[in-house]
Amino acid sequence: MNVYDFDHTIYPGDSTLDFWRFCVKRRPAALLALPGAVLAGGLFKAGLLSREAFKARFYRFLRHVPGVEGEISRFWEENLSRVYPWYLEQRREDDLIISASPEFLVLPACALLGVRGLASPVSPETGELLGPNCRGEEKAVRLRQAFPEERIDAFYSDSRSDAPLARLAGQAWLVEKGTPRPWPRS
């Protein structure tokens, strides 16, 4: 199987931020959570708050988005066409997308693409994290738990934090500005 990160890898941007912008336009009450998210972002950047705590604070905007599942469907109706053509040309049914973005957002995109997915467990109603953030080594852990017998033929990501998965793959590709290049040796 081939394994892909999602944001900035096969999707040109951060799907969570794009979804937040989409929600703010349609549901301006989502802005009520912005001051807390900005404060949490500053504390995270200063090393005073964990990534998980920052994300939990950011996701609170979901509490102000009624009918979030419908909003997710509308979001992907408008944005799935942004997936890079290079990915669509090589897509296989046994592909796996694994992302640090929330399951409620990534898994519907995976279903529309006809592939499997793993992502961070987050409540779409409250924004509460329901498990570990699916990033870095956690991606390798989740992959081994979900697909213990499968081998990774090729792995694609925009982030060197995904090195644990790159090491498991027959081939690894670092995606820079939408273009896959061989994973750097280091």
VMD Tcl script that builds the backbone (N, CA, C; Angstrom):
set m [mol new atoms 558]
animate dup $m
set s [atomselect $m all]
$s set {name element resname resid chain x y z} {
  {N N MET 1 A 0.839 -1.188 0.000}
  {CA C MET 1 A 0.000 0.000 0.000}
  {C C MET 1 A 0.878 1.243 0.000}
  {N N ASN 2 A 0.338 2.316 -0.514}
  {CA C ASN 2 A 0.974 3.619 -0.439}
  {C C ASN 2 A 0.299 4.404 0.680}
  {N N VAL 3 A 1.088 5.163 1.416}
  {CA C VAL 3 A 0.589 5.933 2.554}
  {C C VAL 3 A 0.902 7.400 2.307}
  {N N TYR 4 A -0.077 8.248 2.596}
  {CA C TYR 4 A 0.041 9.680 2.333}
  {C C TYR 4 A -0.377 10.489 3.559}
  {N N ASP 5 A 0.387 11.512 3.857}
  {CA C ASP 5 A -0.087 12.564 4.739}
  {C C ASP 5 A -1.159 13.315 3.939}
  {N N PHE 6 A -1.943 14.150 4.579}
  {CA C PHE 6 A -3.016 14.842 3.869}
  {C C PHE 6 A -2.688 16.311 3.614}
  {N N ASP 7 A -2.657 17.114 4.689}
  {CA C ASP 7 A -2.461 18.557 4.544}
  {C C ASP 7 A -1.074 18.885 3.989}
  {N N HIS 8 A -1.038 19.743 2.992}
  {CA C HIS 8 A 0.192 20.177 2.327}
  {C C HIS 8 A 0.906 19.037 1.600}
  {N N THR 9 A 0.277 17.877 1.524}
  {CA C THR 9 A 0.861 16.746 0.818}
  {C C THR 9 A 0.010 16.426 -0.399}
  {N N ILE 10 A -1.215 15.933 -0.164}
  {CA C ILE 10 A -2.107 15.733 -1.314}
  {C C ILE 10 A -3.168 16.827 -1.382}
  {N N TYR 11 A -3.366 17.525 -0.278}
  {CA C TYR 11 A -4.291 18.665 -0.225}
  {C C TYR 11 A -3.442 19.925 -0.049}
  {N N PRO 12 A -3.594 20.902 -0.932}
  {CA C PRO 12 A -2.701 22.081 -0.910}
  {C C PRO 12 A -3.100 23.122 0.132}
  {N N GLY 13 A -2.878 22.810 1.356}
  {CA C GLY 13 A -3.204 23.728 2.429}
  {C C GLY 13 A -3.459 22.943 3.692}
  {N N ASP 14 A -3.955 23.646 4.697}
  {CA C ASP 14 A -4.320 23.030 5.967}
  {C C ASP 14 A -5.830 22.898 5.979}
  {N N SER 15 A -6.334 21.681 5.869}
  {CA C SER 15 A -7.781 21.473 5.756}
  {C C SER 15 A -8.517 21.974 6.995}
  {N N THR 16 A -7.905 21.869 8.160}
  {CA C THR 16 A -8.568 22.336 9.379}
  {C C THR 16 A -8.743 23.854 9.354}
  {N N LEU 17 A -7.701 24.581 8.981}
  {CA C LEU 17 A -7.827 26.044 8.888}
  {C C LEU 17 A -8.805 26.436 7.782}
  {N N ASP 18 A -8.755 25.721 6.666}
  {CA C ASP 18 A -9.697 26.012 5.583}
  {C C ASP 18 A -11.129 25.769 6.040}
  {N N PHE 19 A -11.343 24.694 6.805}
  {CA C PHE 19 A -12.686 24.407 7.312}
  {C C PHE 19 A -13.114 25.479 8.315}
  {N N TRP 20 A -12.190 25.925 9.167}
  {CA C TRP 20 A -12.509 26.997 10.110}
  {C C TRP 20 A -12.956 28.250 9.348}
  {N N ARG 21 A -12.195 28.647 8.311}
  {CA C ARG 21 A -12.564 29.831 7.513}
  {C C ARG 21 A -13.948 29.641 6.871}
  {N N PHE 22 A -14.172 28.447 6.348}
  {CA C PHE 22 A -15.461 28.112 5.734}
  {C C PHE 22 A -16.582 28.288 6.756}
  {N N CYS 23 A -16.371 27.782 7.970}
  {CA C CYS 23 A -17.387 27.882 9.018}
  {C C CYS 23 A -17.614 29.322 9.458}
  {N N VAL 24 A -16.532 30.078 9.592}
  {CA C VAL 24 A -16.664 31.472 10.028}
  {C C VAL 24 A -17.503 32.266 9.024}
  {N N LYS 25 A -17.319 32.014 7.731}
  {CA C LYS 25 A -18.110 32.720 6.715}
  {C C LYS 25 A -19.588 32.369 6.816}
  {N N ARG 26 A -19.855 31.098 7.096}
  {CA C ARG 26 A -21.238 30.614 7.124}
  {C C ARG 26 A -21.875 30.738 8.503}
  {N N ARG 27 A -21.068 30.652 9.535}
  {CA C ARG 27 A -21.522 30.682 10.933}
  {C C ARG 27 A -20.615 31.625 11.722}
  {N N PRO 28 A -20.833 32.944 11.615}
  {CA C PRO 28 A -19.932 33.899 12.267}
  {C C PRO 28 A -19.778 33.708 13.775}
  {N N ALA 29 A -20.723 33.035 14.412}
  {CA C ALA 29 A -20.589 32.781 15.854}
  {C C ALA 29 A -19.345 31.957 16.167}
  {N N ALA 30 A -18.804 31.260 15.173}
  {CA C ALA 30 A -17.571 30.490 15.382}
  {C C ALA 30 A -16.416 31.391 15.804}
  {N N LEU 31 A -16.522 32.690 15.491}
  {CA C LEU 31 A -15.478 33.639 15.901}
  {C C LEU 31 A -15.420 33.836 17.418}
  {N N LEU 32 A -16.473 33.453 18.130}
  {CA C LEU 32 A -16.476 33.610 19.583}
  {C C LEU 32 A -15.334 32.835 20.243}
  {N N ALA 33 A -14.880 31.781 19.615}
  {CA C ALA 33 A -13.790 30.982 20.174}
  {C C ALA 33 A -12.409 31.525 19.796}
  {N N LEU 34 A -12.358 32.526 18.933}
  {CA C LEU 34 A -11.075 33.012 18.434}
  {C C LEU 34 A -10.154 33.582 19.510}
  {N N PRO 35 A -10.614 34.419 20.437}
  {CA C PRO 35 A -9.675 34.960 21.434}
  {C C PRO 35 A -8.964 33.864 22.230}
  {N N GLY 36 A -9.691 32.851 22.646}
  {CA C GLY 36 A -9.071 31.751 23.389}
  {C C GLY 36 A -8.079 30.980 22.530}
  {N N ALA 37 A -8.405 30.809 21.243}
  {CA C ALA 37 A -7.504 30.092 20.331}
  {C C ALA 37 A -6.226 30.896 20.095}
  {N N VAL 38 A -6.354 32.218 19.959}
  {CA C VAL 38 A -5.174 33.062 19.756}
  {C C VAL 38 A -4.276 33.018 20.991}
  {N N LEU 39 A -4.862 33.100 22.163}
  {CA C LEU 39 A -4.088 33.017 23.403}
  {C C LEU 39 A -3.388 31.658 23.491}
  {N N ALA 40 A -4.125 30.590 23.225}
  {CA C ALA 40 A -3.539 29.246 23.273}
  {C C ALA 40 A -2.419 29.112 22.242}
  {N N GLY 41 A -2.586 29.712 21.069}
  {CA C GLY 41 A -1.550 29.673 20.044}
  {C C GLY 41 A -0.268 30.348 20.511}
  {N N GLY 42 A -0.412 31.470 21.170}
  {CA C GLY 42 A 0.761 32.163 21.712}
  {C C GLY 42 A 1.451 31.346 22.787}
  {N N LEU 43 A 0.673 30.730 23.649}
  {CA C LEU 43 A 1.259 29.891 24.695}
  {C C LEU 43 A 1.948 28.658 24.106}
  {N N PHE 44 A 1.363 28.107 23.049}
  {CA C PHE 44 A 1.978 26.957 22.368}
  {C C PHE 44 A 3.311 27.370 21.742}
  {N N LYS 45 A 3.312 28.487 21.016}
  {CA C LYS 45 A 4.543 28.967 20.376}
  {C C LYS 45 A 5.636 29.247 21.408}
  {N N ALA 46 A 5.239 29.693 22.596}
  {CA C ALA 46 A 6.207 29.996 23.655}
  {C C ALA 46 A 6.642 28.746 24.417}
  {N N GLY 47 A 6.085 27.602 24.063}
  {CA C GLY 47 A 6.446 26.354 24.731}
  {C C GLY 47 A 5.768 26.153 26.069}
  {N N LEU 48 A 4.698 26.919 26.329}
  {CA C LEU 48 A 4.003 26.837 27.609}
  {C C LEU 48 A 2.724 26.005 27.549}
  {N N LEU 49 A 2.380 25.520 26.365}
  {CA C LEU 49 A 1.154 24.740 26.184}
  {C C LEU 49 A 1.452 23.645 25.166}
  {N N SER 50 A 0.955 22.466 25.419}
  {CA C SER 50 A 1.194 21.356 24.490}
  {C C SER 50 A 0.406 21.560 23.195}
  {N N ARG 51 A 0.845 20.870 22.153}
  {CA C ARG 51 A 0.149 20.907 20.866}
  {C C ARG 51 A -1.305 20.446 21.046}
  {N N GLU 52 A -1.495 19.389 21.848}
  {CA C GLU 52 A -2.834 18.847 22.069}
  {C C GLU 52 A -3.729 19.864 22.777}
  {N N ALA 53 A -3.186 20.547 23.778}
  {CA C ALA 53 A -3.975 21.553 24.500}
  {C C ALA 53 A -4.324 22.720 23.581}
  {N N PHE 54 A -3.367 23.125 22.737}
  {CA C PHE 54 A -3.652 24.190 21.778}
  {C C PHE 54 A -4.767 23.763 20.824}
  {N N LYS 55 A -4.654 22.556 20.268}
  {CA C LYS 55 A -5.673 22.092 19.325}
  {C C LYS 55 A -7.044 22.005 19.992}
  {N N ALA 56 A -7.082 21.506 21.220}
  {CA C ALA 56 A -8.355 21.402 21.937}
  {C C ALA 56 A -8.996 22.782 22.084}
  {N N ARG 57 A -8.182 23.790 22.343}
  {CA C ARG 57 A -8.707 25.152 22.475}
  {C C ARG 57 A -9.178 25.677 21.124}
  {N N PHE 58 A -8.388 25.428 20.078}
  {CA C PHE 58 A -8.763 25.880 18.745}
  {C C PHE 58 A -10.087 25.254 18.301}
  {N N TYR 59 A -10.239 23.944 18.516}
  {CA C TYR 59 A -11.429 23.237 18.050}
  {C C TYR 59 A -12.712 23.665 18.759}
  {N N ARG 60 A -12.613 24.499 19.771}
  {CA C ARG 60 A -13.827 24.957 20.463}
  {C C ARG 60 A -14.762 25.735 19.543}
  {N N PHE 61 A -14.268 26.215 18.411}
  {CA C PHE 61 A -15.149 26.920 17.475}
  {C C PHE 61 A -16.303 26.024 17.037}
  {N N LEU 62 A -16.082 24.701 17.079}
  {CA C LEU 62 A -17.113 23.752 16.641}
  {C C LEU 62 A -18.377 23.840 17.493}
  {N N ARG 63 A -18.248 24.291 18.720}
  {CA C ARG 63 A -19.409 24.430 19.611}
  {C C ARG 63 A -20.385 25.477 19.089}
  {N N HIS 64 A -19.937 26.303 18.171}
  {CA C HIS 64 A -20.756 27.377 17.614}
  {C C HIS 64 A -21.169 27.095 16.171}
  {N N VAL 65 A -21.022 25.833 15.748}
  {CA C VAL 65 A -21.364 25.449 14.373}
  {C C VAL 65 A -22.446 24.375 14.434}
  {N N PRO 66 A -23.719 24.784 14.396}
  {CA C PRO 66 A -24.782 23.773 14.398}
  {C C PRO 66 A -24.760 22.969 13.093}
  {N N GLY 67 A -25.102 21.692 13.215}
  {CA C GLY 67 A -25.136 20.850 12.024}
  {C C GLY 67 A -23.777 20.686 11.386}
  {N N VAL 68 A -22.756 20.442 12.205}
  {CA C VAL 68 A -21.382 20.413 11.698}
  {C C VAL 68 A -21.182 19.342 10.621}
  {N N GLU 69 A -21.873 18.201 10.719}
  {CA C GLU 69 A -21.699 17.163 9.693}
  {C C GLU 69 A -22.126 17.681 8.323}
  {N N GLY 70 A -23.219 18.435 8.276}
  {CA C GLY 70 A -23.657 19.036 7.011}
  {C C GLY 70 A -22.656 20.050 6.490}
  {N N GLU 71 A -22.049 20.806 7.401}
  {CA C GLU 71 A -21.040 21.785 6.996}
  {C C GLU 71 A -19.811 21.081 6.421}
  {N N ILE 72 A -19.454 19.951 7.019}
  {CA C ILE 72 A -18.313 19.181 6.507}
  {C C ILE 72 A -18.612 18.702 5.087}
  {N N SER 73 A -19.811 18.198 4.866}
  {CA C SER 73 A -20.196 17.742 3.517}
  {C C SER 73 A -20.120 18.880 2.512}
  {N N ARG 74 A -20.650 20.038 2.887}
  {CA C ARG 74 A -20.601 21.199 1.986}
  {C C ARG 74 A -19.159 21.650 1.746}
  {N N PHE 75 A -18.351 21.609 2.800}
  {CA C PHE 75 A -16.940 21.989 2.659}
  {C C PHE 75 A -16.256 21.118 1.611}
  {N N TRP 76 A -16.446 19.806 1.700}
  {CA C TRP 76 A -15.767 18.927 0.743}
  {C C TRP 76 A -16.364 19.020 -0.652}
  {N N GLU 77 A -17.656 19.344 -0.756}
  {CA C GLU 77 A -18.227 19.584 -2.086}
  {C C GLU 77 A -17.484 20.715 -2.787}
  {N N GLU 78 A -17.081 21.720 -2.017}
  {CA C GLU 78 A -16.382 22.886 -2.576}
  {C C GLU 78 A -14.870 22.705 -2.678}
  {N N ASN 79 A -14.286 21.838 -1.866}
  {CA C ASN 79 A -12.825 21.824 -1.742}
  {C C ASN 79 A -12.110 20.544 -2.151}
  {N N LEU 80 A -12.823 19.446 -2.331}
  {CA C LEU 80 A -12.136 18.207 -2.674}
  {C C LEU 80 A -11.432 18.302 -4.024}
  {N N SER 81 A -11.940 19.147 -4.897}
  {CA C SER 81 A -11.318 19.315 -6.216}
  {C C SER 81 A -9.927 19.940 -6.119}
  {N N ARG 82 A -9.547 20.435 -4.940}
  {CA C ARG 82 A -8.225 21.024 -4.755}
  {C C ARG 82 A -7.126 19.975 -4.584}
  {N N VAL 83 A -7.504 18.714 -4.355}
  {CA C VAL 83 A -6.502 17.660 -4.193}
  {C C VAL 83 A -5.600 17.667 -5.423}
  {N N TYR 84 A -4.297 17.544 -5.177}
  {CA C TYR 84 A -3.328 17.621 -6.266}
  {C C TYR 84 A -3.581 16.563 -7.338}
  {N N PRO 85 A -3.517 16.959 -8.608}
  {CA C PRO 85 A -3.696 16.000 -9.710}
  {C C PRO 85 A -2.694 14.850 -9.684}
  {N N TRP 86 A -1.440 15.096 -9.262}
  {CA C TRP 86 A -0.459 14.003 -9.232}
  {C C TRP 86 A -0.945 12.877 -8.346}
  {N N TYR 87 A -1.640 13.237 -7.226}
  {CA C TYR 87 A -2.164 12.175 -6.359}
  {C C TYR 87 A -3.304 11.432 -7.054}
  {N N LEU 88 A -4.230 12.168 -7.635}
  {CA C LEU 88 A -5.378 11.528 -8.282}
  {C C LEU 88 A -4.940 10.587 -9.402}
  {N N GLU 89 A -3.866 10.939 -10.092}
  {CA C GLU 89 A -3.364 10.107 -11.191}
  {C C GLU 89 A -2.755 8.797 -10.706}
  {N N GLN 90 A -2.244 8.762 -9.479}
  {CA C GLN 90 A -1.625 7.535 -8.981}
  {C C GLN 90 A -2.422 6.864 -7.870}
  {N N ARG 91 A -3.567 7.419 -7.519}
  {CA C ARG 91 A -4.400 6.888 -6.442}
  {C C ARG 91 A -4.706 5.411 -6.671}
  {N N ARG 92 A -4.619 4.633 -5.585}
  {CA C ARG 92 A -4.971 3.214 -5.614}
  {C C ARG 92 A -5.990 2.945 -4.517}
  {N N GLU 93 A -6.804 1.922 -4.705}
  {CA C GLU 93 A -7.840 1.605 -3.725}
  {C C GLU 93 A -7.264 1.210 -2.373}
  {N N ASP 94 A -6.028 0.702 -2.343}
  {CA C ASP 94 A -5.447 0.306 -1.061}
  {C C ASP 94 A -4.633 1.425 -0.412}
  {N N ASP 95 A -4.699 2.648 -0.945}
  {CA C ASP 95 A -4.017 3.786 -0.333}
  {C C ASP 95 A -4.536 4.009 1.079}
  {N N LEU 96 A -3.671 4.586 1.895}
  {CA C LEU 96 A -4.031 5.002 3.242}
  {C C LEU 96 A -3.590 6.446 3.419}
  {N N ILE 97 A -4.523 7.274 3.838}
  {CA C ILE 97 A -4.200 8.652 4.210}
  {C C ILE 97 A -4.145 8.679 5.727}
  {N N ILE 98 A -3.074 9.248 6.261}
  {CA C ILE 98 A -2.926 9.345 7.713}
  {C C ILE 98 A -2.544 10.787 8.046}
  {N N SER 99 A -3.337 11.394 8.939}
  {CA C SER 99 A -3.235 12.835 9.144}
  {C C SER 99 A -3.376 13.214 10.613}
  {N N ALA 100 A -2.733 14.313 10.982}
  {CA C ALA 100 A -2.909 14.883 12.314}
  {C C ALA 100 A -4.201 15.699 12.404}
  {N N SER 101 A -4.807 16.007 11.277}
  {CA C SER 101 A -6.079 16.730 11.281}
  {C C SER 101 A -7.169 15.827 11.861}
  {N N PRO 102 A -8.313 16.398 12.231}
  {CA C PRO 102 A -9.341 15.605 12.899}
  {C C PRO 102 A -10.027 14.585 11.980}
  {N N GLU 103 A -10.338 13.434 12.574}
  {CA C GLU 103 A -11.049 12.373 11.848}
  {C C GLU 103 A -12.330 12.882 11.201}
  {N N PHE 104 A -13.093 13.683 11.950}
  {CA C PHE 104 A -14.384 14.116 11.420}
  {C C PHE 104 A -14.244 14.891 10.115}
  {N N LEU 105 A -13.065 15.457 9.862}
  {CA C LEU 105 A -12.831 16.230 8.644}
  {C C LEU 105 A -12.127 15.404 7.569}
  {N N VAL 106 A -11.139 14.616 7.959}
  {CA C VAL 106 A -10.329 13.869 6.991}
  {C C VAL 106 A -11.041 12.618 6.478}
  {N N LEU 107 A -11.719 11.893 7.354}
  {CA C LEU 107 A -12.327 10.627 6.921}
  {C C LEU 107 A -13.412 10.807 5.863}
  {N N PRO 108 A -14.240 11.856 5.906}
  {CA C PRO 108 A -15.172 12.057 4.792}
  {C C PRO 108 A -14.459 12.307 3.457}
  {N N ALA 109 A -13.335 13.011 3.478}
  {CA C ALA 109 A -12.557 13.226 2.253}
  {C C ALA 109 A -12.014 11.894 1.754}
  {N N CYS 110 A -11.524 11.063 2.668}
  {CA C CYS 110 A -11.018 9.741 2.281}
  {C C CYS 110 A -12.121 8.917 1.624}
  {N N ALA 111 A -13.313 8.959 2.211}
  {CA C ALA 111 A -14.428 8.199 1.639}
  {C C ALA 111 A -14.747 8.690 0.229}
  {N N LEU 112 A -14.739 9.989 0.035}
  {CA C LEU 112 A -15.010 10.538 -1.296}
  {C C LEU 112 A -13.917 10.158 -2.293}
  {N N LEU 113 A -12.694 10.031 -1.813}
  {CA C LEU 113 A -11.579 9.632 -2.674}
  {C C LEU 113 A -11.526 8.111 -2.880}
  {N N GLY 114 A -12.298 7.381 -2.067}
  {CA C GLY 114 A -12.322 5.926 -2.181}
  {C C GLY 114 A -11.112 5.245 -1.577}
  {N N VAL 115 A -10.548 5.834 -0.506}
  {CA C VAL 115 A -9.368 5.264 0.151}
  {C C VAL 115 A -9.607 5.191 1.662}
  {N N ARG 116 A -8.698 4.522 2.348}
  {CA C ARG 116 A -8.786 4.393 3.800}
  {C C ARG 116 A -8.128 5.590 4.472}
  {N N GLY 117 A -8.486 5.823 5.733}
  {CA C GLY 117 A -7.895 6.948 6.437}
  {C C GLY 117 A -7.761 6.729 7.924}
  {N N LEU 118 A -6.771 7.370 8.494}
  {CA C LEU 118 A -6.563 7.460 9.937}
  {C C LEU 118 A -6.271 8.922 10.243}
  {N N ALA 119 A -6.772 9.400 11.372}
  {CA C ALA 119 A -6.558 10.801 11.732}
  {C C ALA 119 A -6.755 10.962 13.239}
  {N N SER 120 A -6.654 12.184 13.706}
  {CA C SER 120 A -6.782 12.458 15.133}
  {C C SER 120 A -8.238 12.395 15.567}
  {N N PRO 121 A -8.514 11.645 16.645}
  {CA C PRO 121 A -9.890 11.552 17.129}
  {C C PRO 121 A -10.306 12.827 17.864}
  {N N VAL 122 A -11.305 13.505 17.308}
  {CA C VAL 122 A -11.802 14.771 17.863}
  {C C VAL 122 A -13.318 14.760 17.752}
  {N N SER 123 A -14.003 15.196 18.798}
  {CA C SER 123 A -15.466 15.295 18.755}
  {C C SER 123 A -15.866 16.445 17.832}
  {N N PRO 124 A -16.692 16.169 16.814}
  {CA C PRO 124 A -17.111 17.259 15.930}
  {C C PRO 124 A -18.085 18.234 16.596}
  {N N GLU 125 A -18.715 17.815 17.678}
  {CA C GLU 125 A -19.670 18.691 18.361}
  {C C GLU 125 A -18.998 19.642 19.341}
  {N N THR 126 A -17.978 19.136 20.068}
  {CA C THR 126 A -17.375 19.943 21.136}
  {C C THR 126 A -15.937 20.357 20.855}
  {N N GLY 127 A -15.278 19.667 19.931}
  {CA C GLY 127 A -13.872 19.935 19.667}
  {C C GLY 127 A -12.937 19.235 20.635}
  {N N GLU 128 A -13.485 18.441 21.538}
  {CA C GLU 128 A -12.669 17.730 22.518}
  {C C GLU 128 A -11.833 16.648 21.831}
  {N N LEU 129 A -10.540 16.584 22.179}
  {CA C LEU 129 A -9.683 15.513 21.682}
  {C C LEU 129 A -10.062 14.225 22.394}
  {N N LEU 130 A -10.290 13.172 21.620}
  {CA C LEU 130 A -10.747 11.899 22.175}
  {C C LEU 130 A -9.630 10.863 22.214}
  {N N GLY 131 A -8.426 11.282 21.901}
  {CA C GLY 131 A -7.266 10.398 21.897}
  {C C GLY 131 A -6.051 11.184 21.474}
  {N N PRO 132 A -4.933 10.500 21.316}
  {CA C PRO 132 A -3.695 11.207 20.955}
  {C C PRO 132 A -3.763 11.858 19.575}
  {N N ASN 133 A -3.072 12.977 19.452}
  {CA C ASN 133 A -2.930 13.645 18.162}
  {C C ASN 133 A -2.132 12.719 17.245}
  {N N CYS 134 A -2.630 12.476 16.053}
  {CA C CYS 134 A -2.015 11.531 15.113}
  {C C CYS 134 A -0.896 12.244 14.337}
  {N N ARG 135 A 0.252 12.387 14.996}
  {CA C ARG 135 A 1.379 13.143 14.434}
  {C C ARG 135 A 2.685 12.453 14.789}
  {N N GLY 136 A 3.666 12.548 13.916}
  {CA C GLY 136 A 4.996 12.009 14.198}
  {C C GLY 136 A 4.959 10.518 14.481}
  {N N GLU 137 A 5.562 10.113 15.583}
  {CA C GLU 137 A 5.619 8.697 15.960}
  {C C GLU 137 A 4.225 8.102 16.142}
  {N N GLU 138 A 3.266 8.907 16.590}
  {CA C GLU 138 A 1.897 8.407 16.778}
  {C C GLU 138 A 1.312 7.886 15.471}
  {N N LYS 139 A 1.697 8.483 14.340}
  {CA C LYS 139 A 1.216 7.968 13.054}
  {C C LYS 139 A 1.681 6.533 12.838}
  {N N ALA 140 A 2.953 6.252 13.155}
  {CA C ALA 140 A 3.479 4.892 12.997}
  {C C ALA 140 A 2.770 3.931 13.951}
  {N N VAL 141 A 2.513 4.371 15.167}
  {CA C VAL 141 A 1.802 3.542 16.148}
  {C C VAL 141 A 0.405 3.214 15.626}
  {N N ARG 142 A -0.318 4.228 15.183}
  {CA C ARG 142 A -1.682 4.013 14.689}
  {C C ARG 142 A -1.696 3.104 13.462}
  {N N LEU 143 A -0.723 3.284 12.570}
  {CA C LEU 143 A -0.638 2.444 11.377}
  {C C LEU 143 A -0.443 0.980 11.768}
  {N N ARG 144 A 0.498 0.714 12.687}
  {CA C ARG 144 A 0.762 -0.664 13.111}
  {C C ARG 144 A -0.445 -1.277 13.800}
  {N N GLN 145 A -1.189 -0.462 14.568}
  {CA C GLN 145 A -2.386 -0.984 15.247}
  {C C GLN 145 A -3.478 -1.334 14.237}
  {N N ALA 146 A -3.704 -0.471 13.282}
  {CA C ALA 146 A -4.800 -0.658 12.332}
  {C C ALA 146 A -4.473 -1.661 11.227}
  {N N PHE 147 A -3.222 -1.705 10.802}
  {CA C PHE 147 A -2.821 -2.545 9.663}
  {C C PHE 147 A -1.511 -3.266 9.986}
  {N N PRO 148 A -1.523 -4.168 10.962}
  {CA C PRO 148 A -0.264 -4.767 11.428}
  {C C PRO 148 A 0.473 -5.599 10.379}
  {N N GLU 149 A -0.224 -6.117 9.414}
  {CA C GLU 149 A 0.397 -7.008 8.436}
  {C C GLU 149 A 0.770 -6.308 7.128}
  {N N GLU 150 A 0.321 -5.085 6.935}
  {CA C GLU 150 A 0.543 -4.423 5.648}
  {C C GLU 150 A 1.918 -3.775 5.577}
  {N N ARG 151 A 2.465 -3.789 4.383}
  {CA C ARG 151 A 3.764 -3.191 4.100}
  {C C ARG 151 A 3.548 -1.870 3.362}
  {N N ILE 152 A 4.348 -0.870 3.680}
  {CA C ILE 152 A 4.256 0.426 2.999}
  {C C ILE 152 A 5.201 0.399 1.800}
  {N N ASP 153 A 4.620 0.451 0.606}
  {CA C ASP 153 A 5.432 0.514 -0.608}
  {C C ASP 153 A 6.065 1.899 -0.737}
  {N N ALA 154 A 5.225 2.927 -0.631}
  {CA C ALA 154 A 5.709 4.304 -0.755}
  {C C ALA 154 A 4.980 5.181 0.251}
  {N N PHE 155 A 5.695 6.158 0.777}
  {CA C PHE 155 A 5.132 7.101 1.733}
  {C C PHE 155 A 5.408 8.512 1.248}
  {N N TYR 156 A 4.407 9.388 1.394}
  {CA C TYR 156 A 4.494 10.779 0.945}
  {C C TYR 156 A 4.064 11.706 2.082}
  {N N SER 157 A 4.879 12.721 2.347}
  {CA C SER 157 A 4.534 13.722 3.352}
  {C C SER 157 A 5.277 15.018 3.066}
  {N N ASP 158 A 4.721 16.107 3.556}
  {CA C ASP 158 A 5.395 17.400 3.442}
  {C C ASP 158 A 6.247 17.686 4.666}
  {N N SER 159 A 6.187 16.826 5.686}
  {CA C SER 159 A 6.799 17.151 6.967}
  {C C SER 159 A 7.823 16.111 7.413}
  {N N ARG 160 A 8.986 16.594 7.808}
  {CA C ARG 160 A 10.019 15.697 8.327}
  {C C ARG 160 A 9.624 15.094 9.668}
  {N N SER 161 A 8.591 15.642 10.319}
  {CA C SER 161 A 8.110 15.024 11.559}
  {C C SER 161 A 7.507 13.649 11.285}
  {N N ASP 162 A 7.270 13.348 10.017}
  {CA C ASP 162 A 6.746 12.042 9.633}
  {C C ASP 162 A 7.845 11.035 9.321}
  {N N ALA 163 A 9.061 11.318 9.736}
  {CA C ALA 163 A 10.184 10.408 9.502}
  {C C ALA 163 A 9.927 8.989 10.015}
  {N N PRO 164 A 9.207 8.791 11.141}
  {CA C PRO 164 A 8.942 7.411 11.567}
  {C C PRO 164 A 8.211 6.585 10.496}
  {N N LEU 165 A 7.294 7.187 9.770}
  {CA C LEU 165 A 6.629 6.464 8.684}
  {C C LEU 165 A 7.536 6.335 7.469}
  {N N ALA 166 A 8.314 7.352 7.195}
  {CA C ALA 166 A 9.233 7.291 6.058}
  {C C ALA 166 A 10.202 6.124 6.221}
  {N N ARG 167 A 10.639 5.889 7.466}
  {CA C ARG 167 A 11.571 4.786 7.721}
  {C C ARG 167 A 10.930 3.417 7.490}
  {N N LEU 168 A 9.615 3.332 7.605}
  {CA C LEU 168 A 8.908 2.063 7.418}
  {C C LEU 168 A 8.621 1.756 5.949}
  {N N ALA 169 A 8.810 2.729 5.082}
  {CA C ALA 169 A 8.405 2.597 3.680}
  {C C ALA 169 A 9.541 2.107 2.796}
  {N N GLY 170 A 9.168 1.372 1.742}
  {CA C GLY 170 A 10.137 0.981 0.721}
  {C C GLY 170 A 10.732 2.193 0.041}
  {N N GLN 171 A 9.893 3.172 -0.257}
  {CA C GLN 171 A 10.317 4.463 -0.817}
  {C C GLN 171 A 9.616 5.565 -0.030}
  {N N ALA 172 A 10.290 6.678 0.154}
  {CA C ALA 172 A 9.678 7.812 0.845}
  {C C ALA 172 A 9.900 9.074 0.022}
  {N N TRP 173 A 8.871 9.910 0.020}
  {CA C TRP 173 A 8.874 11.136 -0.767}
  {C C TRP 173 A 8.502 12.312 0.115}
  {N N LEU 174 A 9.293 13.380 0.026}
  {CA C LEU 174 A 8.989 14.635 0.708}
  {C C LEU 174 A 8.317 15.541 -0.315}
  {N N VAL 175 A 7.118 15.990 0.003}
  {CA C VAL 175 A 6.348 16.811 -0.931}
  {C C VAL 175 A 6.587 18.278 -0.595}
  {N N GLU 176 A 7.156 19.002 -1.563}
  {CA C GLU 176 A 7.452 20.423 -1.377}
  {C C GLU 176 A 6.709 21.216 -2.436}
  {N N LYS 177 A 5.823 22.093 -1.980}
  {CA C LYS 177 A 5.020 22.925 -2.877}
  {C C LYS 177 A 4.288 22.080 -3.914}
  {N N GLY 178 A 3.750 20.958 -3.463}
  {CA C GLY 178 A 2.957 20.102 -4.332}
  {C C GLY 178 A 3.740 19.166 -5.216}
  {N N THR 179 A 5.058 19.105 -5.058}
  {CA C THR 179 A 5.885 18.248 -5.899}
  {C C THR 179 A 6.628 17.225 -5.037}
  {N N PRO 180 A 6.396 15.923 -5.271}
  {CA C PRO 180 A 7.134 14.900 -4.524}
  {C C PRO 180 A 8.589 14.803 -4.988}
  {N N ARG 181 A 9.501 14.742 -4.010}
  {CA C ARG 181 A 10.923 14.558 -4.266}
  {C C ARG 181 A 11.406 13.452 -3.316}
  {N N PRO 182 A 12.444 12.730 -3.667}
  {CA C PRO 182 A 12.928 11.681 -2.772}
  {C C PRO 182 A 13.191 12.233 -1.358}
  {N N TRP 183 A 12.826 11.448 -0.350}
  {CA C TRP 183 A 13.020 11.843 1.050}
  {C C TRP 183 A 14.513 12.050 1.296}
  {N N PRO 184 A 14.882 13.148 1.920}
  {CA C PRO 184 A 16.307 13.416 2.153}
  {C C PRO 184 A 16.937 12.385 3.098}
  {N N ARG 185 A 18.160 12.018 2.794}
  {CA C ARG 185 A 18.903 11.107 3.677}
  {C C ARG 185 A 19.539 11.954 4.769}
  {N N SER 186 A 19.196 11.621 6.002}
  {CA C SER 186 A 19.834 12.290 7.136}
  {C C SER 186 A 19.387 11.725 8.436}
}
mol reanalyze $m
mol bondsrecalc $m
mol representation Tube
mol addrep $m
